[in-house]
Every structure is written in structure tokens, then in C-alpha cells.
Amino acid sequence: MSRINDVGGMQGFAPVEQEAGEPAFHADWEAHVFVLNQALLGRGVYNLDEFRDAIERMPPQEYLASSYYEQWFRAITVLLAEKGVLTEEEMSGD
């Protein structure tokens, strides 16, 4: 079964436009998400396959509406909850 991220060859999706000369991060929070992911991978909290799978499990509507680093952030929070590192309440600040 294909997941939403596997749109190669599917009809109805425009070609991917490359962002020539764009910065690696468009906002500070994106850099923070990148570093957070690197730290969690480095500590063995989860591995790259688990991270990728967490992104690919996003509901299609959410995946398509999210930016690249929003997808990363959602995957990180899902994995932290699944691994029992943080609860949903701890992550929401309630």
C-alpha cells in the first residue's frame, strides 16, 4: 500500500520545484528542529528508519499541508510519545 509521501508517478501532482539559492532554514525554529532530531538520533532515542516511518504515517491531509520541518517536528513528537520519553501532556505544556 502506498503512503502519501510516495507520490512518484501519481497523477494530479505538479512537478517539484527546486529552490535555487534558498537558505537551508527559513526560520530559526526549523534549525532547532534539525538540531533536536540530530541529538535524538545521536542518543539512540530512535533511528532514521523510525523517523522516516513516523513522517510517512502522517495522515495525507496533514502531510500535504505541512512544510518540510513541520513534518519533521510532528515525527519527533510522535516518536517521543511512542517511546515513552515524553507524554502528550508534557509536550503540550498543559
PAGU-554440 format. One record per residue: residue in three letters; residue number from 0; z, y, x of N, C-alpha, C, O in turn. Coordinates in Angstrom, 1 decimal, padded with zeros to 4 digits, m for minus. Layout:
[r ALA, NUM, [Z, Y, X], [Z, Y, X], [Z, Y, X], [Z, Y, X]] ...
This chain:
[r MET, 0, [000.0, m001.2, 000.8], [000.0, 000.0, 000.0], [000.0, 001.2, 000.9], [000.8, 001.4, 001.8]] [r SER, 1, [m000.9, 002.2, 000.6], [m001.0, 003.4, 001.4], [000.1, 004.4, 000.9], [000.5, 004.4, m000.2]] [r ARG, 2, [000.6, 005.1, 001.9], [001.6, 006.2, 001.6], [000.8, 007.5, 001.7], [m000.3, 007.6, 002.1]] [r ILE, 3, [001.5, 008.5, 001.2], [000.8, 009.9, 001.1], [000.4, 010.4, 002.4], [m000.6, 011.1, 002.4]] [r ASN, 4, [001.0, 010.1, 003.5], [000.6, 010.6, 004.8], [m000.7, 009.9, 005.3], [m001.3, 010.5, 006.2]] [r ASP, 5, [m001.1, 008.8, 004.7], [m002.3, 008.1, 005.1], [m003.4, 008.5, 004.2], [m003.9, 007.7, 003.4]] [r VAL, 6, [m003.9, 009.7, 004.4], [m005.0, 010.2, 003.6], [m006.3, 010.2, 004.2], [m007.3, 010.6, 003.7]] [r GLY, 7, [m006.4, 009.6, 005.4], [m007.7, 009.4, 006.1], [m008.7, 008.7, 005.2], [m008.5, 007.6, 004.7]] [r GLY, 8, [m009.8, 009.3, 005.0], [m010.9, 008.7, 004.2], [m010.7, 008.9, 002.7], [m011.6, 008.5, 001.9]] [r MET, 9, [m009.6, 009.5, 002.2], [m009.4, 009.7, 000.8], [m010.2, 010.9, 000.3], [m010.4, 011.8, 001.1]] [r GLN, 10, [m010.7, 010.8, m000.9], [m011.5, 011.9, m001.5], [m010.5, 013.0, m002.0], [m009.4, 012.7, m002.4]] [r GLY, 11, [m011.0, 014.2, m002.0], [m010.2, 015.3, m002.5], [m009.4, 016.1, m001.6], [m008.7, 017.0, m002.0]] [r PHE, 12, [m009.4, 015.7, m000.3], [m008.6, 016.4, 000.7], [m009.6, 017.2, 001.7], [m010.5, 016.6, 002.2]] [r ALA, 13, [m009.3, 018.4, 001.8], [m010.2, 019.2, 002.7], [m009.9, 018.8, 004.2], [m008.9, 018.2, 004.5]] [r PRO, 14, [m010.9, 019.1, 005.0], [m010.7, 018.8, 006.5], [m009.5, 019.5, 007.0], [m009.2, 020.6, 006.5]] [r VAL, 15, [m008.8, 018.9, 008.0], [m007.7, 019.5, 008.6], [m008.2, 020.7, 009.5], [m009.1, 020.4, 010.4]] [r GLU, 16, [m007.6, 021.8, 009.4], [m008.0, 023.0, 010.2], [m007.1, 023.0, 011.4], [m005.8, 023.0, 011.2]] [r GLN, 17, [m007.6, 023.2, 012.6], [m006.8, 023.3, 013.8], [m006.4, 024.8, 013.9], [m007.2, 025.7, 013.7]] [r GLU, 18, [m005.2, 025.0, 014.4], [m004.6, 026.3, 014.6], [m004.8, 026.7, 016.1], [m003.8, 026.5, 016.8]] [r ALA, 19, [m005.9, 027.2, 016.4], [m006.1, 027.6, 017.8], [m005.3, 028.8, 018.2], [m005.2, 029.8, 017.4]] [r GLY, 20, [m004.6, 028.7, 019.3], [m003.8, 029.8, 019.8], [m002.5, 030.1, 019.0], [m001.8, 031.1, 019.3]] [r GLU, 21, [m002.1, 029.2, 018.1], [m000.9, 029.3, 017.4], [000.3, 028.9, 018.3], [000.2, 028.1, 019.1]] [r PRO, 22, [001.5, 029.6, 018.0], [002.7, 029.2, 018.8], [003.2, 027.8, 018.3], [002.8, 027.3, 017.2]] [r ALA, 23, [003.9, 027.1, 019.2], [004.5, 025.8, 018.8], [005.4, 025.9, 017.6], [005.5, 025.0, 016.8]] [r PHE, 24, [006.1, 027.0, 017.5], [007.1, 027.2, 016.4], [006.8, 028.5, 015.7], [006.6, 029.5, 016.4]] [r HIS, 25, [006.8, 028.6, 014.4], [006.5, 029.8, 013.7], [007.8, 030.5, 013.3], [007.8, 031.7, 012.9]] [r ALA, 26, [008.9, 029.8, 013.5], [010.3, 030.4, 013.2], [011.3, 029.7, 014.0], [011.1, 028.5, 014.5]] [r ASP, 27, [012.4, 030.4, 014.2], [013.5, 029.8, 015.1], [014.0, 028.5, 014.5], [014.3, 027.6, 015.3]] [r TRP, 28, [014.1, 028.3, 013.2], [014.7, 027.1, 012.6], [013.8, 025.9, 013.0], [014.3, 024.8, 013.1]] [r GLU, 29, [012.5, 026.1, 013.1], [011.6, 025.0, 013.5], [012.0, 024.5, 014.9], [012.0, 023.2, 015.1]] [r ALA, 30, [012.2, 025.3, 015.8], [012.6, 024.9, 017.2], [014.0, 024.2, 017.1], [014.2, 023.2, 017.9]] [r HIS, 31, [014.9, 024.6, 016.3], [016.2, 024.0, 016.1], [016.0, 022.6, 015.6], [016.7, 021.6, 016.0]] [r VAL, 32, [015.1, 022.4, 014.6], [014.9, 021.1, 014.0], [014.3, 020.2, 015.1], [014.6, 019.0, 015.2]] [r PHE, 33, [013.4, 020.7, 015.9], [012.7, 019.9, 017.0], [013.8, 019.4, 018.0], [013.8, 018.3, 018.3]] [r VAL, 34, [014.7, 020.3, 018.4], [015.7, 020.0, 019.4], [016.7, 019.0, 018.8], [017.2, 018.1, 019.4]] [r LEU, 35, [017.1, 019.2, 017.5], [018.0, 018.3, 016.8], [017.5, 016.9, 016.8], [018.2, 016.0, 017.1]] [r ASN, 36, [016.2, 016.8, 016.5], [015.5, 015.5, 016.4], [015.5, 014.8, 017.8], [015.8, 013.7, 017.9]] [r GLN, 37, [015.2, 015.6, 018.8], [015.2, 015.1, 020.2], [016.6, 014.6, 020.6], [016.7, 013.5, 021.2]] [r ALA, 38, [017.6, 015.3, 020.2], [019.0, 015.0, 020.6], [019.4, 013.7, 019.8], [020.0, 012.8, 020.4]] [r LEU, 39, [019.1, 013.6, 018.6], [019.4, 012.4, 017.8], [018.7, 011.1, 018.3], [019.2, 010.0, 018.3]] [r LEU, 40, [017.4, 011.3, 018.6], [016.7, 010.2, 019.2], [017.3, 009.8, 020.6], [017.4, 008.6, 020.8]] [r GLY, 41, [017.6, 010.8, 021.4], [018.2, 010.5, 022.7], [019.5, 009.8, 022.6], [019.8, 009.0, 023.5]] [r ARG, 42, [020.3, 010.1, 021.6], [021.6, 009.5, 021.4], [021.5, 008.1, 020.8], [022.5, 007.4, 020.6]] [r GLY, 43, [020.3, 007.7, 020.3], [020.1, 006.4, 019.7], [020.6, 006.4, 018.2], [020.8, 005.3, 017.7]] [r VAL, 44, [020.7, 007.6, 017.6], [021.2, 007.6, 016.2], [020.1, 006.9, 015.3], [020.4, 006.2, 014.4]] [r TYR, 45, [018.9, 007.1, 015.7], [017.7, 006.4, 015.1], [016.6, 006.4, 016.1], [016.7, 007.1, 017.1]] [r ASN, 46, [015.6, 005.6, 015.8], [014.5, 005.6, 016.8], [013.2, 006.2, 016.1], [013.2, 006.6, 015.0]] [r LEU, 47, [012.2, 006.4, 016.9], [011.0, 007.1, 016.5], [010.3, 006.4, 015.3], [009.8, 007.1, 014.4]] [r ASP, 48, [010.3, 005.1, 015.3], [009.8, 004.3, 014.2], [010.5, 004.7, 012.9], [009.9, 004.8, 011.8]] [r GLU, 49, [011.8, 004.7, 012.9], [012.6, 005.0, 011.8], [012.4, 006.5, 011.3], [012.3, 006.7, 010.1]] [r PHE, 50, [012.2, 007.4, 012.3], [012.0, 008.8, 012.0], [010.6, 008.9, 011.2], [010.5, 009.5, 010.2]] [r ARG, 51, [009.6, 008.3, 011.8], [008.3, 008.3, 011.2], [008.3, 007.7, 009.8], [007.7, 008.3, 008.9]] [r ASP, 52, [009.0, 006.6, 009.6], [009.1, 005.9, 008.3], [009.8, 006.8, 007.3], [009.4, 006.9, 006.1]] [r ALA, 53, [010.8, 007.5, 007.7], [011.5, 008.4, 006.8], [010.6, 009.5, 006.3], [010.7, 009.9, 005.2]] [r ILE, 54, [009.7, 010.0, 007.2], [008.7, 011.0, 006.7], [007.8, 010.4, 005.8], [007.5, 011.0, 004.7]] [r GLU, 55, [007.3, 009.2, 006.1], [006.3, 008.6, 005.2], [006.8, 008.1, 003.9], [006.1, 007.9, 003.0]] [r ARG, 56, [008.1, 008.0, 003.8], [008.7, 007.6, 002.5], [008.9, 008.8, 001.5], [009.4, 008.6, 000.4]] [r MET, 57, [008.6, 010.0, 002.0], [008.8, 011.2, 001.1], [007.9, 011.0, m000.1], [006.8, 010.5, m000.1]] [r PRO, 58, [008.5, 011.5, m001.3], [007.6, 011.5, m002.5], [006.4, 012.3, m002.2], [006.4, 013.4, m001.6]] [r PRO, 59, [005.2, 011.9, m002.7], [003.9, 012.6, m002.4], [004.0, 014.1, m002.7], [003.5, 014.8, m001.9]] [r GLN, 60, [004.5, 014.5, m003.8], [004.6, 015.9, m004.2], [005.4, 016.7, m003.1], [005.0, 017.8, m002.8]] [r GLU, 61, [006.5, 016.1, m002.7], [007.3, 016.8, m001.7], [006.6, 016.8, m000.4], [006.7, 017.9, 000.3]] [r TYR, 62, [006.0, 015.7, 000.0], [005.3, 015.7, 001.3], [004.2, 016.7, 001.4], [004.1, 017.5, 002.3]] [r LEU, 63, [003.4, 016.8, 000.3], [002.3, 017.8, 000.3], [002.7, 019.2, 000.2], [002.0, 020.1, 000.7]] [r ALA, 64, [003.9, 019.5, m000.3], [004.4, 020.8, m000.5], [005.2, 021.3, 000.7], [005.6, 022.5, 000.8]] [r SER, 65, [005.5, 020.4, 001.7], [006.3, 020.7, 002.8], [005.5, 021.0, 004.1], [004.5, 020.5, 004.3]] [r SER, 66, [006.1, 021.9, 004.8], [005.5, 022.2, 006.2], [005.9, 021.1, 007.1], [006.7, 020.2, 006.8]] [r TYR, 67, [005.2, 021.1, 008.3], [005.5, 020.0, 009.3], [006.9, 019.9, 009.6], [007.5, 018.7, 009.5]] [r TYR, 68, [007.6, 021.0, 009.9], [009.0, 020.9, 010.3], [009.9, 020.7, 009.1], [011.1, 020.2, 009.2]] [r GLU, 69, [009.5, 021.1, 007.9], [010.3, 020.7, 006.7], [010.3, 019.2, 006.5], [011.3, 018.7, 006.1]] [r GLN, 70, [009.2, 018.6, 006.8], [009.1, 017.1, 006.7], [010.1, 016.5, 007.8], [010.8, 015.5, 007.5]] [r TRP, 71, [010.1, 017.1, 008.9], [011.0, 016.6, 010.0], [012.4, 016.7, 009.5], [013.2, 015.8, 009.7]] [r PHE, 72, [012.8, 017.9, 009.0], [014.2, 018.1, 008.6], [014.6, 017.2, 007.5], [015.7, 016.7, 007.5]] [r ARG, 73, [013.7, 017.0, 006.5], [014.1, 016.0, 005.5], [014.3, 014.6, 006.0], [015.2, 013.9, 005.6]] [r ALA, 74, [013.4, 014.2, 006.9], [013.6, 012.9, 007.6], [014.9, 012.8, 008.3], [015.6, 011.8, 008.2]] [r ILE, 75, [015.3, 013.8, 009.0], [016.5, 013.8, 009.8], [017.7, 013.7, 008.8], [018.6, 012.8, 009.0]] [r THR, 76, [017.7, 014.5, 007.7], [018.8, 014.4, 006.8], [018.9, 013.1, 006.1], [020.0, 012.5, 005.8]] [r VAL, 77, [017.8, 012.5, 005.7], [017.7, 011.2, 005.1], [018.3, 010.1, 006.0], [019.1, 009.3, 005.6]] [r LEU, 78, [017.9, 010.2, 007.3], [018.4, 009.2, 008.3], [019.9, 009.3, 008.5], [020.6, 008.3, 008.7]] [r LEU, 79, [020.3, 010.6, 008.6], [021.8, 010.8, 008.9], [022.6, 010.2, 007.7], [023.7, 009.7, 008.0]] [r ALA, 80, [022.1, 010.4, 006.5], [022.8, 009.8, 005.4], [022.7, 008.3, 005.4], [023.7, 007.6, 005.1]] [r GLU, 81, [021.5, 007.8, 005.6], [021.4, 006.3, 005.6], [022.2, 005.6, 006.7], [022.6, 004.5, 006.5]] [r LYS, 82, [022.3, 006.3, 007.8], [023.0, 005.7, 008.9], [024.5, 005.9, 008.8], [025.3, 005.4, 009.6]] [r GLY, 83, [025.0, 006.7, 007.8], [026.4, 006.9, 007.6], [027.0, 007.9, 008.6], [028.2, 008.0, 008.8]] [r VAL, 84, [026.1, 008.7, 009.2], [026.6, 009.7, 010.2], [027.2, 010.9, 009.4], [028.3, 011.4, 009.8]] [r LEU, 85, [026.5, 011.4, 008.4], [027.0, 012.4, 007.5], [026.7, 012.0, 006.1], [025.8, 011.3, 005.8]] [r THR, 86, [027.6, 012.5, 005.2], [027.4, 012.3, 003.8], [026.5, 013.4, 003.2], [026.3, 014.5, 003.9]] [r GLU, 87, [026.0, 013.2, 002.1], [025.2, 014.2, 001.4], [026.0, 015.5, 001.2], [025.5, 016.6, 001.3]] [r GLU, 88, [027.3, 015.3, 000.8], [028.2, 016.5, 000.6], [028.4, 017.2, 001.9], [028.3, 018.5, 001.9]] [r GLU, 89, [028.6, 016.5, 003.0], [028.7, 017.2, 004.3], [027.5, 018.0, 004.7], [027.6, 019.1, 005.2]] [r MET, 90, [026.3, 017.4, 004.4], [025.1, 018.1, 004.8], [024.8, 019.3, 003.9], [024.2, 020.3, 004.3]] [r SER, 91, [025.3, 019.3, 002.6], [025.0, 020.4, 001.7], [026.0, 021.5, 001.9], [025.8, 022.6, 001.4]] [r GLY, 92, [027.1, 021.2, 002.6], [028.2, 022.2, 002.8], [029.1, 022.4, 001.6], [029.9, 023.3, 001.6]] [r ASP, 93, [029.0, 021.5, 000.6], [029.9, 021.6, m000.5], [031.3, 021.0, m000.2], [032.2, 021.0, m001.1]] 
